[in-house]
Amino acid sequence: MSTLAFVPAPIAELPWRVLFLVSAITGFGLVVLYSAAGGHLMPWALPQGARFVVFLGMAIAMSRMRPDRLKGAAFPAYVIVFFLLVAVEALGFVGGGARRWLNLGFIRVQPSELMKPVIVLTIARFYDLLPAGEIRRFSAIWPAAGLIGLPAAFILVQPDLGTAMMVVFGGLVVMFLAGLPLRLFLGGLGAVAVAVPVAFSMMHDYQRQRITIFLNPESDPLGAGYHISQSQIAIGSGGIFGKGFMNGTQSHLDYLPEGHTDFIFATMAEEWGLLGGLFLIVAFSMVIWWGINVALDARDRFSRLTAAGLTTTIFFYVAINLMMVMGLAPVVGIPLPLVSYGGSAMLTIMLCLGALMSIDRQNRRDERRR
């Protein structure tokens, strides 16, 4: 058996159903972006489509990589992305009141987004190296907690509460699936509950405002609660069938802020209604279900933990964004993957899919050899 990093794979080995779903989600998102721009390909739909083509090619290339190569790249990738997070503090530029991006010339990258899949790979690799007998000892907890906490702290400083939460959630999911005792997580929840008042007092004013507005958006409908109120109006006005393509009013008349990024689901729901929302939810659910099956079919510890963690990352993206735009969670700046305009989130999702396809390909090969 060849030990080359990249092995030629027949076209038939690609998970075409998943690629079709991902392409359908992105295509629908391009239609929404086209409408949000008033019937123009620029400035959103055309760049978004070009990014998707490039990132899809990257994901397919990753699918030809053996999972062992992902395993070997986990710690180096963590070091590189962590270095980029540090560089953001020194060299990053400010946008929307936050310092989150690095301009590399040919691309503007948000390192905190890249940390979402990288933290999964890193924690999975850590527990893959840990002897089974050590899993219930303190030595199985503090290194992983440090690997998660360091980048999360830098991301909080940017400030980016939503991304920091996703990095922490992704790492904790892998820790839980690795077999750490449940009492540790219950104890952690208790500690978080105790620390909430302290954390709330240390938040930036706008972060505290988001939480209070989430609890009562009607208290300031023209101020801090404007985003949530207008999002709920847009979603509700769409009804079952929507107002029709290009007929949305909330986004076209600029009542809905960030209608092409964080609140794109509301832009879509106004024009396509409940049916459009169900299409996206069902399509994402099918992709997530596929990822769960990839994790269940994996035969080695690293692949199982990685597949489960990356699938959970995709789930968190979708769930948090939908809850956010519906007023079921505070506004924390999490985009809807493949639909919201932006390159960093799309790159993150395609990295997750590329790694999942790599593991899925290895699963199929193992199945044929049995």
C-alpha positions as CSV (number, residue, x, y, z in Angstrom):
1,M,0.0,0.0,0.0
2,S,1.3,3.4,-1.0
3,T,2.3,5.8,1.8
4,L,2.2,8.9,-0.4
5,A,0.3,11.8,1.2
6,F,-2.0,12.1,-1.8
7,V,-3.5,9.1,-3.5
8,P,-5.4,9.3,-6.8
9,A,-9.1,8.8,-6.0
10,P,-11.8,7.8,-8.5
11,I,-14.4,10.4,-9.1
12,A,-17.0,7.8,-7.8
13,E,-15.4,7.9,-4.4
14,L,-16.5,11.5,-3.8
15,P,-19.7,11.9,-1.7
16,W,-21.7,13.4,-4.6
17,R,-24.9,13.8,-2.6
18,V,-23.2,15.9,-0.1
19,L,-21.4,18.0,-2.7
20,F,-24.8,18.5,-4.4
21,L,-26.3,19.6,-1.1
22,V,-23.5,22.0,-0.4
23,S,-23.7,23.4,-3.9
24,A,-27.5,23.8,-3.6
25,I,-27.2,25.7,-0.3
26,T,-24.5,28.0,-1.8
27,G,-26.5,28.5,-5.0
28,F,-29.6,29.5,-3.0
29,G,-27.4,31.9,-1.0
30,L,-26.1,33.5,-4.2
31,V,-29.7,34.1,-5.3
32,V,-30.5,35.8,-2.0
33,L,-27.3,37.9,-2.2
34,Y,-28.2,38.9,-5.8
35,S,-31.6,40.0,-4.6
36,A,-30.2,41.8,-1.5
37,A,-28.0,43.8,-3.9
38,G,-31.0,45.0,-5.8
39,G,-30.6,42.6,-8.7
40,H,-26.8,43.0,-9.2
41,L,-24.0,40.4,-9.1
42,M,-21.8,42.9,-7.4
43,P,-20.7,43.5,-4.7
44,W,-21.7,40.2,-3.1
45,A,-23.0,37.4,-5.3
46,L,-20.2,37.3,-7.9
47,P,-17.3,37.3,-5.3
48,Q,-19.1,34.8,-3.2
49,G,-19.6,32.4,-6.1
50,A,-15.9,32.7,-7.1
51,R,-14.8,31.9,-3.6
52,F,-17.1,28.9,-3.5
53,V,-15.5,27.5,-6.7
54,V,-12.0,27.9,-5.3
55,F,-12.8,26.6,-1.8
56,L,-14.8,23.6,-3.2
57,G,-11.7,22.7,-5.3
58,M,-9.6,22.9,-2.1
59,A,-12.1,20.7,-0.2
60,I,-12.0,18.1,-3.0
61,A,-8.2,18.2,-2.9
62,M,-8.3,17.6,0.8
63,S,-10.5,14.6,0.3
64,R,-7.6,12.9,-1.5
65,M,-5.4,13.3,1.6
66,R,-5.1,10.5,4.0
67,P,-6.4,11.1,7.5
68,D,-2.9,10.3,8.8
69,R,-1.7,13.6,7.1
70,L,-4.5,15.5,8.9
71,K,-3.3,13.9,12.1
72,G,0.3,15.0,11.5
73,A,-0.8,18.5,10.6
74,A,-2.9,19.1,13.7
75,F,-0.3,20.6,16.1
76,P,1.6,22.6,13.4
77,A,-1.7,24.1,12.2
78,Y,-2.5,25.0,15.8
79,V,0.8,26.8,16.2
80,I,0.4,28.7,12.9
81,V,-3.2,29.8,13.5
82,F,-2.3,30.8,17.1
83,F,0.6,32.9,15.8
84,L,-1.9,34.6,13.4
85,L,-4.2,35.3,16.3
86,V,-1.3,37.0,18.1
87,A,-0.4,38.9,14.9
88,V,-4.0,40.2,14.7
89,E,-3.3,42.2,18.0
90,A,-0.2,43.8,16.5
91,L,-1.0,44.1,12.8
92,G,-4.7,43.5,12.3
93,F,-7.0,46.2,11.1
94,V,-10.2,47.3,12.7
95,G,-13.6,46.8,11.1
96,G,-17.0,47.2,12.7
97,G,-15.3,48.2,16.0
98,A,-13.3,45.0,16.3
99,R,-9.8,44.0,15.4
100,R,-10.2,40.5,13.9
101,W,-8.7,40.5,10.4
102,L,-5.2,40.2,8.8
103,N,-4.6,41.6,5.3
104,L,-2.3,39.2,3.6
105,G,-2.4,41.1,0.3
106,F,-4.2,38.5,-1.8
107,I,-6.8,37.7,0.8
108,R,-8.2,39.2,4.0
109,V,-8.3,36.4,6.6
110,Q,-9.9,36.1,10.0
111,P,-7.7,33.7,12.0
112,S,-10.3,33.2,14.7
113,E,-12.5,31.5,12.1
114,L,-9.6,29.1,11.2
115,M,-9.2,28.2,14.8
116,K,-12.7,26.5,14.8
117,P,-11.6,23.4,12.8
118,V,-8.0,23.6,14.0
119,I,-9.0,23.3,17.7
120,V,-11.0,20.2,16.8
121,L,-8.0,18.6,15.0
122,T,-5.7,19.5,17.9
123,I,-7.8,18.2,20.8
124,A,-8.6,15.0,18.8
125,R,-4.8,14.5,18.2
126,F,-4.1,15.1,21.9
127,Y,-6.5,12.4,23.0
128,D,-5.3,10.1,20.2
129,L,-1.9,10.3,21.7
130,L,-3.1,9.9,25.3
131,P,-3.0,6.3,26.7
132,A,-6.5,4.9,27.4
133,G,-5.6,4.5,31.1
134,E,-4.9,8.2,31.5
135,I,-8.3,9.5,30.3
136,R,-9.8,9.9,33.8
137,R,-6.7,11.6,35.3
138,F,-6.0,15.3,35.7
139,S,-3.3,15.0,33.0
140,A,-6.1,14.4,30.5
141,I,-7.8,17.7,31.3
142,W,-5.4,20.6,31.9
143,P,-3.4,20.3,28.6
144,A,-6.6,20.2,26.5
145,A,-8.1,23.0,28.6
146,G,-5.0,25.1,28.0
147,L,-5.0,24.4,24.3
148,I,-8.6,25.6,24.1
149,G,-8.4,28.5,26.6
150,L,-5.4,30.3,25.1
151,P,-6.9,31.0,21.6
152,A,-10.3,31.7,23.1
153,A,-8.8,34.4,25.4
154,F,-7.1,36.1,22.4
155,I,-10.4,35.9,20.4
156,L,-12.3,37.5,23.3
157,V,-9.8,40.4,23.4
158,Q,-10.6,41.2,19.7
159,P,-13.5,41.2,20.9
160,D,-15.5,38.3,19.3
161,L,-17.6,36.6,21.9
162,G,-19.5,34.4,19.4
163,T,-16.3,32.9,17.8
164,A,-14.7,32.4,21.2
165,M,-17.8,30.5,22.3
166,M,-17.6,28.2,19.2
167,V,-13.9,27.5,19.7
168,V,-14.6,26.5,23.3
169,F,-17.7,24.5,22.4
170,G,-15.8,22.6,19.6
171,G,-13.0,21.7,22.0
172,L,-15.3,20.7,24.8
173,V,-17.3,18.4,22.5
174,V,-14.1,16.5,21.6
175,M,-13.2,16.3,25.2
176,F,-16.6,14.8,26.1
177,L,-16.5,12.3,23.2
178,A,-13.0,11.3,24.2
179,G,-14.4,9.8,27.4
180,L,-13.8,12.3,30.1
181,P,-16.1,11.7,33.1
182,L,-19.5,13.5,32.9
183,R,-19.0,14.9,36.5
184,L,-16.2,17.1,35.2
185,F,-18.6,18.8,32.7
186,L,-21.3,19.1,35.3
187,G,-18.8,20.7,37.7
188,G,-17.7,23.0,34.9
189,L,-21.3,24.1,34.2
190,G,-21.6,24.9,37.9
191,A,-18.4,26.9,37.8
192,V,-19.7,28.8,34.8
193,A,-23.0,29.6,36.5
194,V,-21.1,31.0,39.5
195,A,-18.8,33.0,37.2
196,V,-21.5,34.5,35.0
197,P,-22.1,37.6,37.1
198,V,-18.3,38.3,37.1
199,A,-18.0,37.7,33.4
200,F,-21.0,39.9,32.7
201,S,-19.4,42.8,34.6
202,M,-16.1,42.3,32.5
203,M,-17.9,42.4,29.1
204,H,-17.8,45.3,26.8
205,D,-20.8,47.6,26.9
206,Y,-22.1,46.4,23.6
207,Q,-21.8,42.8,24.7
208,R,-23.8,43.4,27.8
209,Q,-26.3,45.3,25.8
210,R,-26.8,42.4,23.4
211,I,-27.6,40.1,26.3
212,T,-30.1,42.5,27.9
213,I,-31.7,43.2,24.6
214,F,-32.0,39.5,23.9
215,L,-34.0,39.1,27.1
216,N,-36.2,42.0,26.2
217,P,-35.8,43.3,22.6
218,E,-38.9,45.5,22.8
219,S,-37.2,47.6,25.5
220,D,-35.3,49.5,22.8
221,P,-36.8,48.7,19.4
222,L,-35.2,51.7,17.7
223,G,-31.8,51.3,19.4
224,A,-30.0,48.3,20.6
225,G,-33.0,46.0,19.9
226,Y,-33.3,47.2,16.3
227,H,-31.5,44.2,14.7
228,I,-33.6,41.6,16.4
229,S,-36.9,43.5,15.9
230,Q,-36.4,44.0,12.2
231,S,-35.2,40.4,11.7
232,Q,-38.3,39.1,13.4
233,I,-40.5,41.4,11.3
234,A,-38.8,40.2,8.1
235,I,-39.1,36.5,8.9
236,G,-42.8,36.9,10.1
237,S,-43.8,39.0,7.0
238,G,-42.6,36.3,4.7
239,G,-45.3,33.9,5.8
240,I,-45.4,30.4,4.2
241,F,-44.5,31.2,0.6
242,G,-42.7,34.6,1.0
243,K,-43.2,37.9,-0.8
244,G,-41.4,36.6,-3.9
245,F,-38.0,37.0,-5.4
246,M,-36.8,40.6,-5.3
247,N,-39.9,41.7,-3.5
248,G,-38.5,42.0,0.0
249,T,-39.0,45.3,1.7
250,Q,-37.0,45.0,5.0
251,S,-33.7,44.4,3.2
252,H,-34.3,46.5,0.0
253,L,-35.4,49.5,2.0
254,D,-32.4,49.1,4.5
255,Y,-34.6,48.4,7.5
256,L,-32.7,45.1,8.1
257,P,-29.0,45.8,9.1
258,E,-26.4,43.3,7.9
259,G,-29.0,41.7,5.7
260,H,-26.2,40.1,3.5
261,T,-24.1,38.7,6.4
262,D,-25.3,37.7,9.9
263,F,-29.0,38.3,9.1
264,I,-29.2,36.8,5.6
265,F,-31.6,34.2,6.8
266,A,-34.1,37.0,7.6
267,T,-33.5,38.4,4.1
268,M,-34.2,35.0,2.6
269,A,-37.3,34.3,4.7
270,E,-39.0,37.5,3.7
271,E,-38.8,36.6,0.0
272,W,-39.0,32.8,0.2
273,G,-41.0,32.3,3.3
274,L,-41.2,29.2,5.5
275,L,-40.6,27.0,2.5
276,G,-37.2,28.6,1.8
277,G,-36.3,28.3,5.5
278,L,-37.3,24.6,5.6
279,F,-35.1,24.0,2.5
280,L,-32.0,25.4,4.2
281,I,-32.7,23.6,7.5
282,V,-33.4,20.2,5.8
283,A,-30.3,20.6,3.5
284,F,-28.0,21.5,6.4
285,S,-29.5,18.6,8.5
286,M,-28.7,16.2,5.7
287,V,-25.1,17.4,5.6
288,I,-24.8,17.1,9.4
289,W,-26.4,13.6,9.4
290,W,-23.8,12.6,6.8
291,G,-21.0,13.9,9.1
292,I,-22.4,12.0,12.0
293,N,-22.3,8.8,10.0
294,V,-18.7,9.5,8.9
295,A,-17.8,9.7,12.6
296,L,-19.7,6.5,13.5
297,D,-18.0,4.6,10.6
298,A,-14.5,5.7,11.4
299,R,-12.2,3.0,12.8
300,D,-9.5,4.9,14.6
301,R,-9.8,7.2,17.5
302,F,-8.5,10.3,15.8
303,S,-10.8,10.0,12.8
304,R,-13.8,9.5,15.1
305,L,-13.2,12.4,17.3
306,T,-12.2,14.7,14.4
307,A,-15.3,13.8,12.3
308,A,-17.6,14.3,15.3
309,G,-16.0,17.6,16.3
310,L,-16.1,19.0,12.8
311,T,-19.7,18.0,12.3
312,T,-20.5,19.7,15.6
313,T,-18.8,22.8,14.4
314,I,-21.0,23.0,11.3
315,F,-24.1,22.4,13.6
316,F,-23.1,25.2,15.9
317,Y,-22.7,27.6,13.0
318,V,-26.2,26.8,11.7
319,A,-28.0,26.5,15.1
320,I,-26.5,29.7,16.6
321,N,-27.2,31.8,13.5
322,L,-30.8,30.7,13.2
323,M,-31.5,31.2,16.9
324,M,-29.8,34.6,16.7
325,V,-31.9,35.9,13.8
326,M,-35.1,34.6,15.4
327,G,-34.4,36.2,18.7
328,L,-33.8,33.0,20.5
329,A,-30.2,33.8,21.4
330,P,-28.1,37.0,21.8
331,V,-26.7,38.5,18.6
332,V,-23.1,37.2,18.7
333,G,-22.0,37.7,15.1
334,I,-22.1,34.1,13.8
335,P,-22.8,33.9,10.0
336,L,-24.9,31.3,8.3
337,P,-22.4,29.1,6.6
338,L,-22.3,29.0,2.7
339,V,-25.1,31.6,2.7
340,S,-23.9,34.7,4.5
341,Y,-21.4,36.9,2.5
342,G,-17.8,36.4,3.6
343,G,-14.8,34.4,2.8
344,S,-13.5,33.3,6.2
345,A,-16.6,31.5,7.3
346,M,-16.9,29.7,3.9
347,L,-13.2,28.7,4.1
348,T,-13.8,27.3,7.6
349,I,-16.8,25.2,6.5
350,M,-15.0,23.9,3.4
351,L,-12.0,22.9,5.5
352,C,-14.4,21.0,7.7
353,L,-16.0,19.3,4.7
354,G,-12.7,18.5,3.1
355,A,-11.5,16.8,6.3
356,L,-14.8,14.9,6.6
357,M,-14.5,13.7,3.0
358,S,-11.0,12.5,3.6
359,I,-12.2,10.4,6.6
360,D,-15.2,9.2,4.6
361,R,-13.0,8.1,1.8
362,Q,-10.8,6.1,4.2
363,N,-13.9,4.6,5.8
364,R,-15.0,3.4,2.3
365,R,-11.6,1.9,1.6
366,D,-11.6,0.1,5.0
367,E,-15.1,-1.3,4.3
368,R,-14.0,-2.7,0.9
369,R,-11.0,-4.4,2.5
370,R,-13.1,-6.2,5.1
